[in-house]
Amino acid sequence: MTLTNLFQIDGKSLYAPDCDIEPSYSDLDSSDSGRDEAGYMHREVVREKVATWPIAYSCLTDDEYKYTIGLFAGKATFQFTHPKAGSSTETETTTCYCSKYGIA
């Protein structure tokens, strides 16, 4: 696997994903959002376009796995650098958290 500067955790490069990456964006609504008695939707948007970046690898060695998991160890949040939407060369950095991960 090759490390890439397009994806970084706190300034440390991630391995270049070898599976398709399909980021998604969604709004976060407050708990006060919902439908009224007439069925009309009332939204109170807390944050717009919150991104989810599902990064997957077909196969990692034990050392590559340890390195990757180590980037998140003991961190509630981290700085995630990723390609900017609409650009294949520019990156942007945002504060993120890792909500889950899996291994097969």
N, C-alpha and C positions, 0 to 999 in steps of 0.2 A: 504494500500500500504506500501511496505517496501523500505526504503532508501538503496542504494547500493553505495559502493566506486568504483565500476567498471566504473560508469559514474558520473562525477563531473563538476561543473561550478565554476571556481575560487576557487577550493578546497572544495566546498560545495556539498554534495552528492545529486544526482537526485533520484527520485523514480525509482525502477527497472521497466523497460518497460514490459508490459504484452502482447504486440503484437510483431510479428516478426520484427527484425531489419535487414535491408538489405542495408548496406552501399555501396555506389558506388564511383568509382574513375574515373576522367576524366582529360584530359590535357586542359590547357587554351592556346589558340592560340592568337597571336597578331592580331591587325586589319589589318596588312599587309599580313596576310595569305589569301590564296584563289587560285582560278584557273586562269591560264593564258589563252590567246586567243586560244591556242591549246588544252585546257582542262586538262592540267597537274596541279596537286595540288602542291602548294608550301606552306609549313608550317613553321611558326616561333613560336615555342613553348615557351611561357613565363614561365609556371609552369607545372610540370608533376604530375600526380596522385593526384589531388586536391579531397579531400573526401567530400562526402555529407552523413550525418548521419540522416536519417528520424526516429526520435523517436516518438512513438505513444503510447497512453494509451486508453484502452477501456472505462474507467470511472475514473474520479477523483472527490473527494469531493471538495466543495468550498475552504476549507483550503489547500488541496493539490494543487489545481489549483493556488491559490494565491502564495503559496510558490514557485512553479515551475516558474511562470511568473516573480516573484520577483527576481529570479536569473539573469534574463536578463535585468531588468529595468535600463534604462539610460546608457547602455553600448553599445558602437559601436563595441567593440571586447571583448573577454573574453578567459580565458584559459579553454579548454575542455579536460578533461581526459576521455579516452575511452579504451576499450580492444585493444591491439596491434594486427594487422592483423596476422593471423596464430597462435595465442596463446589464450587460454581460461583463463589464469591466469595473464598474464602480461598486464600492461597498459602503455599508452604513453599520453603525454599532448601536445596539439598544440594550437596556437592562432587561434581563429575562430570568426565568426559572425553569427547572426541569421537573415536569410533573410526573413522568413515568418513563421507564425504559424496559426493554425486554431482550431476551436472548433465546435463540433456538439452536 
